[in-house]
């Protein structure tokens, strides 16, 4: 009987060990709205890593975006996340909206996010300062869009209370703008982001441009934001506009396993052409651009790969 019990206990321990190993090797990557770029990019990376890294599986998780992803990565609730560099810098420094310094590190800079302040083509809103008193979606709670939009407005002396502000995600923002439920909407995403592309196919819209003085004020308040010129017809019938852009990054916990992060970095760059076939914005994802976000260090596993190729 004792021998049988010992066998049963050993079997339970073995089974528990297998289940724990299986659990440990199943990961998530935090993304954002399904109508943005983060979600398909996260899905592409998760599939690639699952196919190329032994005993590794990952799924893309829909989240509120950059702030949530930074927190979950720092708390080891996600192995990886995609986030705006400006948000990750705040997470690393422990400044608002974060209550304390977050244990985050960068794997690589990915591509620049373009700040889209959208209005109907026939709107009387001509500049960002005209948004006062208007119904404006600033982005979902916990998203990089909302964090960036509020910071940009603040840099220009416009408070959230000056607006009839709403907190809608990408899809809800474009739907509300299309239906006349809001006067303007903000989306911070890659050039050609799906939500804006789809809106422009069904509605006549335009983007608000920033003046050189406004862009200087934005860059002074947030060095991670730089000016960018967007040519006409980057979206259907949308005139050229001048706006701000901020790099997105792939992040992990700073204490994540070095060998695993090295493998993730190596696999991504060795298969970057496959990634680019699915996500055009990753044409900017290069070794030369890995450290585009200053102020937050690369994870040691990523740095090891970069040094091998310098």
N, C-alpha and C positions, 0 to 999 in steps of 0.2 A: 504493500500500500504506500509506504513512504517513498519507494522508488518511483511508483506511478505518479505520486504527487510531485516529486522532484521533476519528472519529465514534463508534467503539465505546467509547472511553474516556469521551467526553462522554455517551454513552447510559448507561453504568454510573454515572457521577457523578449524572446526572439521576435515575436510578432509585433510587440510594442516598439522594439528597435527598428524594425522594418518600416512600421507606420510613421515613426518619428523622422526617419531618413527621408521617406517619401514626402512627408509634409515639408521638411526643410528644403527640399529640392523643387518645390512648387512655389513660384514667385509671381508677383504682380508688378506691373509698371503703371504708375499713375499717369493719366493723360488729361482729358478735358471733355468738352462737349463732342458728341458724335459728328456734329456738323463742322467742326474745326479741323485743324491739321494735326494736333497732338494725338488724337485717337487713331487715325489710320497709320501715323508714324509709329506710335507705340505698338500697334498690332503687327506692323511689318517687322519691327525689331524683335518683338517677342517670338514671332514665328522663326525668324532667322536664328536667334540664339537657341531656341528649342531644337532646331534641326542640326545645329553645328556643335553645340557644347554637350558633351556626354552627361547623362543623368541630370538633365536640366529642362524644366518646363516653365513656361511663363505665360500669363494672359494679360491683355490690356484691360485696365479698369477705368470706366467712366468716372470722372471726378469733377469737382467744381473748378479745378485748374491749379495754377501755380502755387497759391498759398497752401491749399490742402495738400498738394503733392510734397511740398517742402516739409511740412509738419509730419506727414506720414512716413517719409523717408527718414527723417530725424528720429522718429519713434520706432523704427524698424517694422512698420506696418506695411511698407512697400519696399521692395529691393531697390527700385529705381523710379524716377519720375522725370517728367518733362516740365520745364518751368521757364518763365521769363527771367532773364539775368538780373533785372532790377529787383525782383522779388527774392531771388536767391541771395543776393547781396544783403538785403535787409534781414533775411533769415540767419545768415552767417554772422551778421553784426548784432543781431538781437534787437533790432529797432522795429517800431510799429509797422505792420500789425502783429508782430511776433512778441510774445511776452518775455522771451529770453533768447540767448544765442542757441541756434539750432546746429546739430552735428551734421552738417552737409558738406559735400565736396563735389566738384565738377568732374565729369568724365570727359566731356567735350562740349564746346559751343556747337550749335546745330545750324541755325539760320536766323537772319534778322526778322523780327516781327514788325509789321507796319501798323502805325496807329491810324485807324479809320474813324473819322468823325463823319457819319453819314446823315444826309438830309434828302428829302425829295427834291428832284431837279428844279421844281417850280417854287421851292420854299423861299420865304423872304429872309431866312437866316443866311447871312453871308460870311460870318466869321464866328470864332469860338465865343467871343464876347457877347454875341447876339443870343446865346443860349440861356441867358438869365431869364428866369420866369417860364421857361419852356419845359415841356415834358421830354425828359431825356433818359434813355436807358444807359447806365454806366457799366453794365456787366454784372454777371452773377456774383453773389456773395462768395468770397474765398477765391475768386478768379484773378489772374494776372491782369485781365482787361480792366476790372474794377479798380484794382490797386493802382494801375498805371493811369487810368482816366482821372481819378481823384487827385493823384499827385500832379498831373499835368495842369489840371484846372487850378489847383492850389498855387502852383508856380506862377500862374497868370493872374492871381488875385481873385479867383472865382471859387466860392465855397459851395459845397454840396447843397447847403440850405438855400443858395441863390437859385437853385433849379427845382423843378418838380421832378425830382430824381426817382428813377425806378431801377430795380436790380434784376435784370433779365439775362438769361444765357443767350448764346449766339442765335439759336433758332427762334426763341421767343422775341428777341430784339428785331430780327428781320421781319418776322410775321407782324409784329406790332407796327413797324414802320410802314410796311406794305398796306396795312389796313387803316392807317391814319390814326392809330391809337397813341402814338408818340410823335413828337416833332423831330427828334434826332436820336441817333443811336451810336454807341461806340463799340467797335470790335478791334481788338489788337491781335493780329494774326499774320501769317505769312502772306506775301503778295500772291493773290489768286486764291485766297482761302475760300473754301466751298460755300459758306454761308453768304458771303458778299457776292460771289460769282452768281449764285442762284438768284439772289435778290435782283441783281442787275439785269438778268435775263427776262424778268417779268415786270419790273418797275423802272422808271426813269429816275435815277439817283445821281447825286454828285457828292464829292468829298470836300469838307472844309479845309482850306489851306492855312498854314501858320505863317506869319510874317517872320522875317529874319530876327527881329527883336524878340518875338515870342519864342522862337526856337532857341535863341541864346539864353533866355530866362529858363526854359525847360532844361537845357543841357547844364546850366549852372546848378540848378536844384537837383538834377539827376544825371550825373555824368554818364550813366549807362545808356542814355537816350541821345541819339545823334540825328541830324537832319538827313532827309532822303528825298530825292525828286522822283516822283512816280509818273511815268509817261502816260499820255492820253491813250484810251482804249485798253489799258491794262485790265479793265472791266468794261463790259459792253456799254458803249456810248458815254463813258465817264471821262470828263476832261482831265487833263494833267493836274496834279496837285502836289504841294510841298508839305511834308509832314515829318514826324519823328519816328525813329525806329529803334528797337532794342533787341539784342540777341537773345535767343532762346538757348537753353542748355539742357543737357542730360545730366541728372544729378543722382548721387547715391549717398548713403551714410558715410561719413568720413572714416568710420571704423569698419566698413565692409571688407570682406576678405580680399586681400590684395591679388591673389592668384585668380579669383573669380572675376574681379573687375578688369584685370589684364585680359582675360579670355574674352570678356564681353567687348572690350575696346578693340582687340585684335580682330575678332570675328566681324564686327561692324565695318571696320575700315577695309578688311580684305574682301568684303562683299558689298561695298558701298554702291557699286553700279546697280546691283539688284534693288537696293533701297531707293536709289534715284529713279528707277523705273516706276516705282509706286508713288514717291513723294518728290516732286520736282524741286521743292524748296531746299532739299538736301544737297543741291549742287554747291551750296555754300559750306557743306560739312567736309572740311579738309583738314589735313594735319597742320597746315599753316594757320588755320583759324581755330585750332583747339583751345587756345588760351585767350580768345577774344574778350572774355569777361574778366576784367581786372578786379582784384580785391577778394576773390574766392579761389583758393588753391585747387589744382587738379588733384584727384585722388592718386595715391602712390601707384596703384595698378595702372592707371591711365598714363601717368607720367613715365612709368617704365616703358610703356609701348612707344610713347612719343620720343624718348631718348634713343631708342633703338633705331629710329628712322630720321634722326637729325644729322 
